Amino acid sequence: MQHDSPEQIRKSDLLAGFARLTENDASELDAALLVARVIDEHLDAEQTRAQVLKLAEAARADGVDDVKALLAFLDGQGFGQGALTEVDLTHSSIDWLLQQHQALPIVVAVLVIAMARGLGMQAAGVNYPGHFLLEVNDQLIDPIGLGVVRRDSLPRPEGVPADELFSNANAMMIAFRMLNNLKAYNLRLQNWRGMLAVSDYQVALAHAEPNLLGMVHFERGEYSQQLGESDAALEEYTRCIELCERDALVEKAKARVQSLLAEHQGALH
């Protein structure tokens, strides 16, 4: 009888965890801890969660009871960092943030959200294009520098509807954007196999979102093509066509399928 390897068991556990992020009780901290486990297989997620709770308790003991005091407390703890000049995988880990006080904005945002909620405040991520923000008690906050910002002071990206510009990001979307950062790191290294591995988790995340899932399968088709694995690419593009409701992406996937089939036919001669 064949048994799964420790790595297969670990990956199955992570895939199940990401799939559960679509449930209503999933938190942003749950999402960040799963991504941190992708980065570091030895991470003790519960110990990291306990560190966040301990930090919230310290803030409560310090009399923190509003947004201004929370931001001042976190700044005093060293979390009011500027923008990172160099980024690697560790900067997507909330554990690294707690230890080194350095991370990407979305990771800092998760810490602030968890802290604010622990102190009885309303908090949520804000899915602003290109730069993750958050909202605490109706105040918009930039996690870089931990400052309050005005909506009208931010640029309006073209092609983004006004009603989507400051939409809230749930745990699933936060995990998806964090995994995009891991893919971006692998892209710089042209590590197509690594990008496929990360996108496995995005497939699990997007299982209830056909358009998002279709987009992931299209990207997986591109990674497979880069690896010279045309059969796998065909399968991914076909899944995109089956799932996606976006006509433009479906047409693009169909063109890729036709091109790959033509290459296959040419090889037979």
N, C-alpha and C positions, 0 to 999 in steps of 0.2 A: 504494500500500500504506500503510495507516494504522499509525502508530507510537504506542506508549504514551508519554504525557507523563512527565517526570521524577517528578511527584507520583504518578502511577499505578504507576510502577516502584518508587518508595519504599514505597508502601502494600503492594504485592504482596510485597516483601521482608519487611516487618514482619509481614504475615499469615502468611507461611511460617515466620518465626522463632517467632511465638507458637504455631503448630501444633506445632513441634518441641519445645516445652516439656513435652509429654506423654511424651517419650522418657526412658528411665531415666538417661541421663547428663546431663540438663539440670540446671543449678545455679540456686540462688536469685539469684546474681549475674547469670546470663544473663537471668533474668526482669526484674530491676531495670533492666538496661541497655536492654532492649527498651522498657520503659515510659518510660525517660528519652528514648529516641529518638522516641517518640510526642510527647512534650512539646517537644523541641528537635530539629528536623530537621537542624540542623548539628552535632549532637553527634558527637564522635569517640569511639565506644564502646570501641575498643581502647585508646585513651589513658586513658580513665577506668578500665578494667580494670587497666591498668598502674599507675595511682595506688594502687589497692587493694592490689596485690601489693607495691608499694614500702612502703606503710604496714605491711604484715605483716612485711616484711624488717626494718624499723626496730624493730618490737616484738621480733623475734627477737634482734636485735643488743643490745637493751636487757635481754635476759635473761628475757623474758616466757615462762612455761612453765605457768601454771595460770590458772584463771578469775579469781581475785582480782587477779592481776597484769595480766591482759588488760584488765579493767574499769578498773583504775587507770591503765593506759597510755592508753586511749581517753579517759578523763576528763581526763587531763593534756594530751591533744591538742585538747581543747575540744569533744568530742562528748557530754559529759554534760549535755546541755541539759535544760531543763524543758519543760513542755507549751507548745505554740505557742498564742499568743493569736489570731492571724490566719493563715489558711491559703490559699495559692494553688497553682497548678499546679506551681511550682518545688519545693514541699515534697514532691512525689512523685518527685523526681529524685535519684538517688544522686550524680550529678555536682554538683548544687547542695549536697548534704550535704557532699561533700568540700571544696568551695570555701568555703561559708559556715557549715558546722557547724550547719545547721538543716534539719530534715526531719520528716516524720511518723514515728511509732514503727516502722512496718513497714519503712521505708527504713533506719532506724538498725539494725534487727534484721538486715537483709541484710548490712550492713557487718560487724557483729559475727560473724555466721555465717561469712562469707568469711574474716575475720581468724582466727577460732578454728580453722577447718579448715586454713588455711595454716600454723598453728602446731602441727598434729598433734592437735587436740582433736576430740571428737565434738560436733557442733552441728546443730541443726534449728530451724525455725520452729515455733511453737505457735499453733494456730488458735483462740485464746481469743476468744469472742464480744465484739465491740465494741472490743477493745484487743489488738493483736498483741503476743505475747510470744515468747520464744525459750528454748531449753534448751542449755546448754553443759556437757558432762561431768556430766549429770544434775542440774544446778542451774538452776532456773527464774529467768529474768532479765527484768526490765522494761526495755525500751530507753529509756524516759524516765527519765533520771537514772542509767541503767546500774547498777541495784541488783539484788541477789539477793532474791527474794520467796518466801514460803512459799505452797504451794497452798491451805492451809486459811485463809489470810488474805484470799483473793479472794472476791468475791461470787459466788453461784451463780445465774446467770440462769435464769428460769423457762422451761420447755419445752425445755431443752437436756439430753439424756441425760448422765449422769455420765461414761460412757466416751468421750463426744465432747468434753467440756469442755476437755481439754488434748491433743487429738489433734494429731499432727504435720502441718505444712503443707508439701507438696512445692512444687517450682518453679511448677507450673501453678496451684496454689491461691494462692500468693503473688502471681503476676501478676494473677490474677482479682481479688483483694482490692485490689491497687494500682490496677487499672483502675476498680474501684468508686469509689475516691477521686476519680479524674478525672471520673467521671459525677456524683458528688456536687457537685463544683465547678461543672460545667455546669448542674446542676439549680438551684443558687442563682441562676444567671443566666437560667434558663428557656431555655437554649440546647439545644432539642430536636435540632437538626441535629448539634450537637456530641456529644450523648449517643448518637445513632445511630452516629456515626463511631467513638466509643470502643467501642461494643458490637460493631462489626464484628470487633474483635480478640478479644472474648470469645467470639464465635461460633467463631473459629478455635481458641481455647484449649479450648473445651468440646466439640469434635467427637466425643470418645469417651465423653462423659458425657450420656446422653439427658435425664435430669431437669434437669441444669444447663443444657443447651442449650435445653430447652423453656422454662425460666424466662427465659432471655435473649430468646428469640423473643417471649414474652408481653410483656416490658418494651419490646421494639422496637415491638410493636403499639401500646402506650400512647404512645410517642414519636410514632409516625406519626399517631395520632389527634390529638395536640396540634398537629401540623402541618397538620391538615385533609386528610391523605392517606389516605382511607378504603380505597382499593384495596390500598395497601401494608399497612395495618393488618390487613385481612382475611387477606392472605397470611401475615403474621407469626403471627396467632392460629391459623391453620390449621396452620402448622408446629409450633406448641406442642402442639396436639391430637394431631398425628401422632407426636410424639417423646416427650412426657412420660408418665410412669407414675404421677404424683401425681393422684389422682382429683379433689381439691379444685381444683387449678390447671386441670385439663382442663375441669371444669365451668364454671369462671370464664371460660376462653377461649371455650367454646361459647356462653355467654351474651353475650359481646362480639360474637361472629360473628352471632348472631341479631339483636342490636340494630343492627348495621351493615347487615345485609341488609334489615331493616325500614325503615331510613332510606333505603336505595337504592330500595326499592319505593315508598315514599312520594314520592320525588322524581320517579318516572315519572308520577304523576298530576298 
